[in-house]
Amino acid sequence: QISEVLVGDLFTDAEWKRWWTSAKKAMKASGYFSVPAKKSEPIALRAEPVSRAEELLAFFKQTRQPKEQAAALDQIIRFHHEFGDPTTQLQPIIQRIENTAAQNQKLHSPLTFELVLARDDLLEQVPGLTTTRPDLTLERLISEEESRLNEILPKLPSAKERRVLQALPRSLGDAWTRRAWQMIGSNNSRLVAQIPKIFVENGRGDELQTMLERAVSEHSARSEIMIWLCRERANWPKLVTPEVLPAILSAIERDQHDEASRSSRLRDLLLDDRELISDIFAGADVSVARDIMRRLLLTRVFDGLTKRSLMARMIKLYPELESMATGAQPEEKAESLIVSWSSLHKRREEYEEIVNKKIPENSREIGVARSYGDLRENFEFKAAKQMQAVLMRRKSELEQMLHRARGTDFSNADTSQVSIGTIVTLRGVDSGQEESYTVLGAWDGDPERHIISYQTAIGQSLLGKKTGDRVTMNTDHGTATYEVIEIRAAPVDVAPAPVEDHGVALDAG
């Protein structure tokens, strides 16, 4: 009502807001006015002044809900210096806050975290105060609620969320990096932005880089991770490789088929950041760019015009790839993939199942769903069409892979150096610990058993090394240097070779 009278005649809107903010501060400071938080409630004039401290205490005592207590406590912390005898006046509040926090830990965990953090702030600001629940600590909460941190942290104010993240190392010990990485994988944008800072602040940046390298190379990184990486690429140059683009495409494809995480943010970033493609392909060989352009051509998440726009950025860097966009000239022959007979057999089985079973079933599902009518609101039809896109994309990928695949049983592997079909034993130069890796075909990786594809970063760094050579590799624990101490032949793949495929020989030369 006041604004209706004054705005226009005496104040502009901006002037009114500044004046009214100052007026409210003055009224609150005088103690004669009760200024409510809600605009719809009237301002009350008191017969006697009430100090801000008394007003805050009265408000806190009236609160009934934990959320109200948390808000009142924040105000008490903000104006703690206005309490004449803070130790006496605020000690009962500490007890009440701690009781509320303990009672709500299971049902309202985010509020419990907020209350404990606010309690800690008040104890720090007023040294005379003491806790009544020494066992109720942030570290204990984190430890007990570790499995639920993914759902708790996004519900906290950002400043308090960061304090919880900063407490992870002292709360979880060496296991904190594993839990932090799992939280990054939750695809929450705020967590993805904050957690890398915690790794760096605790000297674990190399460990995070290794985790990110693996997620990018395996195309398992979710969209928020890729958004963060693209935006922060200047600070993580070793992660900015051509493999980033296929990882982005995979993340967008997952989002498109996941109702819970469907978002266009990563897609928009890829299209709007005009320097991204040139940055990730800086110094890359044309053969690498050619393979990735094929991947771009196969994806179904972009229409033809968008694909051409993205390919134009690549062609600007690699003019020799223009024929792939225009179709005017044949592409160069893709490099062969060396694979085991058993993995080749599995890929062929997958292809046959898709072609002979899954695609026909999906076609029938589309027909049935179409019969329900009104395709705009037909969930069954949309779901079936989305599955059709997934199946056709996988069919195309398998066709290309099978065309390039060359089977082998790894017999006659060259053991004079690390080669495909060998087991290499390494000894850490600093640690003295020994590790063995079996280097096999493109589709044979099993990291838990230390079986690696020759195409992986570790595989590529080992190939060609001889006994006595040293190699530096990125491991789960950071970068380390190893010495090759033994090379021996891997077991022969026992799966029979298909009659129509003559395979490849792996003997020396």
C-alpha positions as CSV (number, residue, x, y, z in Angstrom):
1,Q,0.0,0.0,0.0
2,I,2.8,2.4,0.8
3,S,4.4,1.7,-2.6
4,E,1.1,2.5,-4.4
5,V,1.1,6.0,-2.9
6,L,4.8,6.8,-3.3
7,V,5.9,5.2,-6.5
8,G,5.3,7.5,-9.4
9,D,4.9,10.7,-7.4
10,L,8.1,10.6,-5.3
11,F,10.0,7.5,-6.5
12,T,10.8,5.5,-9.5
13,D,10.5,1.7,-9.0
14,A,14.3,1.4,-8.6
15,E,14.4,4.3,-6.1
16,W,11.5,2.9,-4.1
17,K,13.3,-0.5,-3.7
18,R,16.4,1.1,-2.4
19,W,14.6,3.4,-0.1
20,W,12.3,0.7,1.3
21,T,15.2,-1.6,1.9
22,S,17.0,1.1,3.9
23,A,13.8,2.0,5.8
24,K,13.2,-1.7,6.8
25,K,16.7,-1.9,8.2
26,A,16.2,1.3,10.2
27,M,12.9,0.1,11.6
28,K,14.3,-3.3,12.6
29,A,17.3,-1.6,14.2
30,S,15.1,0.8,16.3
31,G,13.3,-2.1,18.0
32,Y,10.0,-0.3,17.9
33,F,8.8,-2.0,14.8
34,S,8.0,-5.7,14.0
35,V,8.8,-6.1,10.3
36,P,7.4,-9.4,9.0
37,A,9.1,-11.4,6.3
38,K,5.9,-11.7,4.3
39,K,4.7,-8.6,2.4
40,S,1.1,-9.5,3.1
41,E,1.5,-9.2,6.9
42,P,1.3,-5.7,8.5
43,I,4.2,-3.9,10.2
44,A,3.5,-3.6,14.0
45,L,4.5,-0.6,16.1
46,R,5.6,-1.6,19.6
47,A,5.1,0.5,22.8
48,E,8.5,-0.5,24.0
49,P,11.6,-1.3,21.9
50,V,12.7,-4.9,21.5
51,S,16.3,-5.7,20.7
52,R,17.1,-7.7,17.6
53,A,18.5,-10.4,19.9
54,E,15.3,-10.7,21.8
55,E,13.3,-10.8,18.6
56,L,15.4,-13.5,17.2
57,L,15.1,-15.6,20.3
58,A,11.4,-15.2,20.4
59,F,11.1,-16.2,16.8
60,F,13.2,-19.3,17.3
61,K,11.1,-20.4,20.3
62,Q,8.0,-20.1,18.2
63,T,9.3,-22.4,15.5
64,R,7.9,-25.9,15.2
65,Q,9.3,-27.3,12.0
66,P,13.0,-28.2,11.5
67,K,13.1,-26.1,8.4
68,E,11.9,-23.1,10.3
69,Q,14.5,-23.7,13.0
70,A,17.2,-23.8,10.4
71,A,16.1,-20.5,9.0
72,A,15.9,-18.9,12.4
73,L,19.3,-20.3,13.4
74,D,20.9,-18.7,10.3
75,Q,19.6,-15.3,11.4
76,I,20.9,-15.9,14.9
77,I,24.4,-16.7,13.5
78,R,24.3,-13.6,11.3
79,F,23.5,-11.3,14.3
80,H,25.3,-13.2,17.1
81,H,27.3,-10.1,18.0
82,E,24.1,-8.3,19.1
83,F,23.5,-10.7,22.0
84,G,24.5,-9.2,25.3
85,D,25.2,-12.6,27.0
86,P,25.4,-15.0,24.1
87,T,26.6,-18.0,26.1
88,T,23.6,-17.9,28.4
89,Q,21.1,-16.8,25.8
90,L,22.2,-19.3,23.1
91,Q,23.1,-22.4,24.9
92,P,19.5,-23.7,25.1
93,I,19.3,-23.2,21.3
94,I,22.3,-25.5,20.8
95,Q,20.6,-28.2,22.8
96,R,17.3,-27.8,20.9
97,I,19.0,-27.8,17.5
98,E,21.0,-30.9,18.3
99,N,17.9,-32.8,19.5
100,T,16.0,-31.8,16.4
101,A,19.0,-32.9,14.1
102,A,19.3,-36.3,15.8
103,Q,15.6,-37.0,15.6
104,N,15.4,-36.1,11.9
105,Q,18.5,-37.9,10.6
106,K,16.6,-40.7,8.9
107,L,13.5,-39.0,7.7
108,H,14.9,-35.6,6.9
109,S,18.6,-36.1,6.4
110,P,19.3,-32.9,4.4
111,L,17.8,-30.8,7.2
112,T,20.0,-32.7,9.7
113,F,23.0,-31.8,7.7
114,E,21.9,-28.2,7.6
115,L,21.3,-28.0,11.3
116,V,24.6,-29.6,12.2
117,L,26.5,-27.3,9.9
118,A,24.7,-24.2,11.4
119,R,25.4,-25.6,14.9
120,D,29.1,-25.8,14.1
121,D,29.0,-22.2,12.8
122,L,27.4,-20.9,16.0
123,L,29.9,-22.8,18.2
124,E,32.7,-21.2,16.2
125,Q,31.3,-17.7,16.5
126,V,30.5,-18.0,20.2
127,P,33.4,-19.8,21.9
128,G,31.6,-20.0,25.2
129,L,29.0,-22.4,23.8
130,T,29.4,-26.1,24.1
131,T,27.8,-29.0,22.3
132,T,25.4,-31.3,24.2
133,R,25.9,-34.1,21.6
134,P,29.6,-34.6,21.0
135,D,28.8,-37.6,18.8
136,L,26.7,-35.5,16.4
137,T,29.4,-34.5,14.0
138,L,29.5,-33.7,10.3
139,E,32.0,-36.5,9.8
140,R,29.8,-39.0,11.5
141,L,26.8,-38.0,9.4
142,I,28.8,-38.3,6.2
143,S,30.0,-41.8,7.2
144,E,26.6,-43.0,8.2
145,E,24.8,-41.5,5.2
146,E,27.5,-42.3,2.7
147,S,25.2,-44.3,0.5
148,R,22.6,-41.6,0.3
149,L,24.9,-38.6,-0.3
150,N,23.9,-38.5,-4.0
151,E,20.3,-37.6,-3.0
152,I,21.1,-35.5,0.1
153,L,23.7,-33.1,-1.2
154,P,21.6,-31.6,-4.1
155,K,19.0,-30.6,-1.5
156,L,21.4,-28.5,0.5
157,P,22.2,-24.8,-0.2
158,S,25.3,-24.7,-2.4
159,A,27.6,-23.3,0.3
160,K,26.7,-26.0,2.7
161,E,26.9,-28.6,0.0
162,R,30.5,-27.5,-0.6
163,R,31.4,-27.8,3.1
164,V,30.1,-31.4,3.1
165,L,32.2,-32.2,0.0
166,Q,35.3,-30.6,1.6
167,A,34.7,-32.9,4.6
168,L,34.7,-36.1,2.5
169,P,38.5,-36.9,2.9
170,R,38.5,-36.7,6.7
171,S,35.2,-38.5,6.9
172,L,35.7,-41.4,4.6
173,G,39.5,-41.8,4.5
174,D,41.1,-43.2,1.4
175,A,37.6,-44.3,0.1
176,W,36.5,-40.7,-0.4
177,T,37.7,-40.6,-4.0
178,R,35.6,-43.6,-5.0
179,R,32.5,-42.1,-3.4
180,A,33.2,-38.7,-4.9
181,W,33.5,-40.3,-8.4
182,Q,30.2,-42.1,-7.9
183,M,28.6,-38.7,-7.0
184,I,30.0,-37.2,-10.2
185,G,28.3,-40.0,-12.1
186,S,24.9,-39.0,-10.6
187,N,24.7,-36.4,-13.4
188,N,23.9,-33.6,-11.0
189,S,25.3,-30.4,-12.5
190,R,26.2,-28.8,-9.2
191,L,28.1,-31.8,-7.9
192,V,29.9,-32.3,-11.2
193,A,31.1,-28.7,-11.0
194,Q,32.2,-28.8,-7.3
195,I,33.8,-32.3,-6.9
196,P,36.7,-31.7,-9.2
197,K,37.7,-28.8,-7.1
198,I,37.8,-31.1,-4.0
199,F,40.1,-33.5,-5.9
200,V,42.5,-30.7,-6.8
201,E,42.4,-29.1,-3.4
202,N,43.4,-32.4,-1.9
203,G,46.2,-33.1,-4.3
204,R,44.3,-35.8,-6.2
205,G,43.9,-34.1,-9.5
206,D,45.9,-36.8,-11.3
207,E,43.6,-39.5,-10.0
208,L,40.5,-37.6,-11.2
209,Q,42.1,-37.1,-14.6
210,T,42.7,-40.9,-14.9
211,M,39.1,-41.6,-14.0
212,L,37.9,-39.0,-16.5
213,E,40.2,-40.4,-19.2
214,R,38.7,-43.8,-18.7
215,A,35.1,-42.5,-18.8
216,V,35.7,-40.6,-22.0
217,S,37.5,-43.4,-23.7
218,E,34.8,-45.9,-22.7
219,H,32.1,-43.4,-23.7
220,S,30.5,-43.9,-20.3
221,A,30.7,-40.3,-19.1
222,R,27.3,-38.8,-18.6
223,S,26.2,-35.5,-20.1
224,E,26.9,-33.3,-17.1
225,I,30.5,-34.6,-17.0
226,M,30.9,-33.8,-20.6
227,I,29.4,-30.3,-20.2
228,W,31.8,-29.6,-17.4
229,L,34.8,-31.0,-19.3
230,C,34.0,-28.9,-22.4
231,R,33.6,-25.7,-20.3
232,E,36.7,-26.4,-18.2
233,R,38.9,-27.8,-21.0
234,A,41.5,-25.1,-20.7
235,N,42.2,-26.3,-17.2
236,W,42.4,-30.0,-18.2
237,P,44.2,-30.0,-21.5
238,K,45.3,-33.7,-21.4
239,L,41.6,-34.7,-21.5
240,V,40.9,-32.6,-24.6
241,T,41.3,-35.3,-27.3
242,P,39.4,-36.3,-30.3
243,E,37.7,-39.1,-28.2
244,V,35.7,-36.3,-26.5
245,L,33.4,-36.0,-29.5
246,P,32.3,-39.7,-29.6
247,A,31.9,-39.5,-25.8
248,I,29.6,-36.4,-26.3
249,L,27.5,-38.2,-28.9
250,S,27.1,-41.3,-26.7
251,A,26.0,-39.1,-23.7
252,I,23.5,-37.2,-25.9
253,E,22.1,-40.6,-27.2
254,R,21.7,-41.8,-23.6
255,D,19.9,-38.7,-22.7
256,Q,17.6,-38.9,-25.6
257,H,16.4,-42.4,-24.5
258,D,16.3,-41.7,-20.8
259,E,13.2,-39.9,-19.7
260,A,14.6,-39.1,-16.3
261,S,17.7,-37.3,-17.6
262,R,16.5,-36.0,-21.0
263,S,18.2,-32.7,-21.6
264,S,19.4,-30.6,-24.5
265,R,22.2,-28.8,-22.6
266,L,25.0,-30.9,-23.9
267,R,23.6,-30.9,-27.4
268,D,23.2,-27.1,-27.3
269,L,26.8,-26.7,-26.0
270,L,28.2,-28.8,-28.8
271,L,26.4,-26.7,-31.4
272,D,27.0,-23.3,-29.8
273,D,30.6,-23.6,-28.8
274,R,32.2,-22.8,-32.1
275,E,35.8,-23.5,-30.9
276,L,35.1,-26.9,-29.3
277,I,35.7,-29.1,-32.3
278,S,38.8,-27.3,-33.3
279,D,40.1,-27.6,-29.7
280,I,39.5,-31.3,-29.4
281,F,41.0,-32.2,-32.8
282,A,44.1,-30.0,-32.4
283,G,47.0,-31.9,-33.7
284,A,45.0,-35.1,-34.4
285,D,45.8,-37.3,-37.4
286,V,43.3,-37.3,-40.3
287,S,42.6,-41.0,-39.9
288,V,41.4,-40.3,-36.3
289,A,39.1,-37.6,-37.6
290,R,37.8,-39.8,-40.4
291,D,36.8,-42.5,-37.9
292,I,35.0,-40.0,-35.7
293,M,33.2,-38.4,-38.6
294,R,31.9,-41.8,-39.5
295,R,30.5,-42.0,-35.9
296,L,28.9,-38.6,-36.4
297,L,27.3,-39.8,-39.7
298,L,25.8,-42.8,-37.9
299,T,24.2,-41.0,-34.9
300,R,20.5,-40.4,-35.0
301,V,20.4,-37.6,-32.4
302,F,20.9,-34.9,-35.1
303,D,19.0,-34.1,-38.2
304,G,20.8,-33.9,-41.5
305,L,21.3,-30.1,-41.4
306,T,22.9,-30.2,-37.9
307,K,25.2,-33.1,-38.9
308,R,26.4,-31.1,-41.9
309,S,27.0,-28.1,-39.7
310,L,29.2,-30.1,-37.4
311,M,31.0,-31.9,-40.2
312,A,31.7,-28.5,-41.8
313,R,33.7,-27.6,-38.7
314,M,35.7,-30.8,-39.1
315,I,36.2,-30.3,-42.8
316,K,37.6,-26.8,-42.1
317,L,40.3,-28.6,-40.2
318,Y,40.6,-31.6,-42.5
319,P,39.6,-30.5,-46.1
320,E,40.4,-34.0,-47.3
321,L,37.3,-35.3,-45.5
322,E,34.9,-33.3,-47.6
323,S,34.1,-36.4,-49.7
324,M,32.6,-38.0,-46.6
325,A,30.0,-35.2,-46.4
326,T,29.3,-35.0,-50.1
327,G,29.6,-38.7,-51.0
328,A,31.5,-37.6,-54.1
329,Q,34.5,-39.8,-53.5
330,P,35.0,-43.2,-51.8
331,E,36.4,-43.2,-48.3
332,E,39.8,-44.6,-47.5
333,K,39.7,-48.2,-46.3
334,A,39.3,-48.3,-42.5
335,E,42.0,-49.9,-40.5
336,S,41.4,-53.6,-39.6
337,L,40.5,-54.7,-36.1
338,I,42.4,-57.7,-34.7
339,V,40.0,-59.7,-32.6
340,S,39.8,-63.1,-31.0
341,W,37.7,-65.7,-32.7
342,S,35.6,-66.0,-29.5
343,S,34.8,-62.2,-29.4
344,L,34.1,-62.2,-33.1
345,H,31.7,-65.1,-32.6
346,K,29.9,-63.1,-29.9
347,R,29.6,-60.0,-32.1
348,R,28.2,-62.0,-35.0
349,E,25.7,-63.6,-32.6
350,E,24.7,-60.2,-31.4
351,Y,24.3,-59.0,-35.0
352,E,22.2,-62.0,-36.0
353,E,20.0,-61.6,-33.0
354,I,19.3,-57.9,-33.8
355,V,18.6,-58.6,-37.5
356,N,16.7,-61.8,-37.1
357,K,14.9,-61.3,-33.8
358,K,14.9,-57.9,-32.3
359,I,14.3,-55.8,-35.4
360,P,11.3,-57.9,-36.5
361,E,9.9,-57.9,-33.0
362,N,10.3,-54.1,-32.8
363,S,8.5,-53.7,-36.2
364,R,5.6,-55.7,-34.9
365,E,5.5,-53.5,-31.7
366,I,5.5,-50.3,-33.9
367,G,2.6,-51.7,-35.9
368,V,0.6,-52.6,-32.8
369,A,1.3,-49.3,-31.2
370,R,0.3,-47.4,-34.3
371,S,-3.1,-49.1,-34.2
372,Y,-3.8,-47.4,-30.9
373,G,-4.2,-44.1,-32.8
374,D,-3.2,-40.5,-32.0
375,L,0.5,-40.8,-32.4
376,R,1.2,-37.5,-30.7
377,E,0.0,-38.9,-27.3
378,N,0.9,-42.5,-28.0
379,F,3.7,-43.5,-25.5
380,E,3.9,-47.0,-26.7
381,F,4.5,-45.8,-30.3
382,K,7.2,-43.3,-29.2
383,A,9.0,-45.9,-27.1
384,A,8.9,-48.4,-29.9
385,K,10.3,-45.8,-32.4
386,Q,13.0,-44.9,-29.9
387,M,14.0,-48.6,-29.6
388,Q,14.0,-48.8,-33.4
389,A,16.6,-46.0,-33.5
390,V,18.7,-47.8,-31.0
391,L,18.5,-51.1,-32.8
392,M,19.3,-49.6,-36.2
393,R,22.2,-47.7,-34.9
394,R,23.6,-50.8,-33.2
395,K,23.1,-52.8,-36.4
396,S,25.0,-50.2,-38.4
397,E,27.8,-50.1,-35.8
398,L,28.1,-53.9,-35.8
399,E,28.2,-54.1,-39.6
400,Q,31.1,-51.7,-39.7
401,M,32.9,-53.5,-36.9
402,L,32.4,-56.9,-38.4
403,H,33.6,-55.6,-41.8
404,R,36.8,-54.4,-40.3
405,A,37.4,-57.4,-37.9
406,R,40.1,-60.0,-38.5
407,G,40.0,-63.0,-36.3
408,T,43.0,-64.7,-34.7
409,D,43.7,-67.3,-32.0
410,F,46.8,-65.4,-30.8
411,S,49.1,-68.4,-31.7
412,N,52.6,-67.6,-32.8
413,A,52.6,-64.2,-31.1
414,D,55.9,-62.4,-31.2
415,T,57.3,-62.6,-27.7
416,S,60.5,-60.7,-28.5
417,Q,58.5,-57.6,-27.7
418,V,55.1,-56.7,-26.3
419,S,52.6,-57.6,-29.1
420,I,49.0,-58.7,-29.5
421,G,48.7,-62.1,-27.8
422,T,51.4,-61.7,-25.2
423,I,51.4,-61.4,-21.4
424,V,53.8,-58.7,-20.1
425,T,55.0,-58.5,-16.5
426,L,55.9,-55.1,-15.2
427,R,57.7,-53.9,-12.1
428,G,57.1,-50.5,-10.6
429,V,60.3,-48.4,-10.7
430,D,59.3,-46.7,-7.4
431,S,57.1,-49.2,-5.7
432,G,58.9,-52.5,-6.7
433,Q,55.5,-54.1,-7.1
434,E,54.9,-56.4,-10.1
435,E,51.8,-56.4,-12.3
436,S,50.9,-58.4,-15.4
437,Y,48.8,-57.5,-18.3
438,T,47.5,-59.7,-21.1
439,V,47.4,-57.7,-24.4
440,L,44.6,-59.2,-26.6
441,G,42.3,-58.1,-29.4
442,A,40.1,-55.1,-29.8
443,W,37.1,-56.7,-28.1
444,D,38.8,-58.8,-25.5
445,G,39.3,-56.3,-22.7
446,D,38.5,-57.4,-19.1
447,P,40.2,-54.8,-16.8
448,E,39.4,-56.7,-13.6
449,R,41.5,-59.6,-14.9
450,H,44.2,-57.2,-16.3
451,I,43.2,-58.3,-19.8
452,I,43.5,-55.2,-22.1
453,S,42.7,-54.4,-25.7
454,Y,45.6,-53.4,-27.8
455,Q,43.7,-50.3,-28.7
456,T,43.5,-48.9,-25.1
457,A,45.9,-46.3,-23.9
458,I,47.8,-48.8,-21.8
459,G,47.9,-51.3,-24.7
460,Q,49.2,-48.7,-27.0
461,S,51.9,-47.6,-24.6
462,L,53.0,-51.2,-24.1
463,L,53.1,-52.4,-27.7
464,G,56.6,-52.7,-29.1
465,K,58.3,-52.6,-25.7
466,K,61.0,-55.1,-25.0
467,T,62.4,-56.7,-21.8
468,G,64.3,-54.0,-19.9
469,D,62.4,-51.1,-21.5
470,R,60.6,-48.6,-19.3
471,V,57.1,-47.3,-19.8
472,T,55.1,-44.5,-18.1
473,M,51.3,-45.2,-17.8
474,N,48.2,-43.7,-16.2
475,T,46.8,-46.1,-13.6
476,D,44.0,-45.8,-11.1
477,H,46.5,-44.3,-8.7
478,G,48.0,-41.7,-11.0
479,T,51.0,-41.8,-13.3
480,A,53.7,-44.4,-12.7
481,T,56.8,-45.7,-14.4
482,Y,57.3,-49.5,-14.9
483,E,60.1,-51.7,-16.2
484,V,59.3,-54.6,-18.5
485,I,60.7,-57.7,-16.9
486,E,59.1,-60.6,-18.8
487,I,57.1,-61.2,-22.0
488,R,55.5,-64.5,-22.7
489,A,52.8,-65.9,-25.0
490,A,49.1,-65.6,-23.9
491,P,47.0,-68.8,-24.0
492,V,45.6,-69.6,-27.4
493,D,42.0,-68.7,-28.0
494,V,40.2,-72.0,-28.2
495,A,37.1,-70.9,-30.1
496,P,37.1,-72.4,-33.7
497,A,37.7,-70.0,-36.6
498,P,34.7,-69.6,-38.9
499,V,35.2,-71.4,-42.2
500,E,34.8,-68.2,-44.2
501,D,37.3,-66.1,-42.2
502,H,41.0,-66.9,-42.6
503,G,42.0,-64.7,-39.8
504,V,45.4,-63.0,-39.3
505,A,48.8,-64.3,-38.3
506,L,50.6,-62.7,-35.4
507,D,54.1,-64.1,-35.8
508,A,57.1,-61.8,-36.0
509,G,57.4,-59.8,-39.1
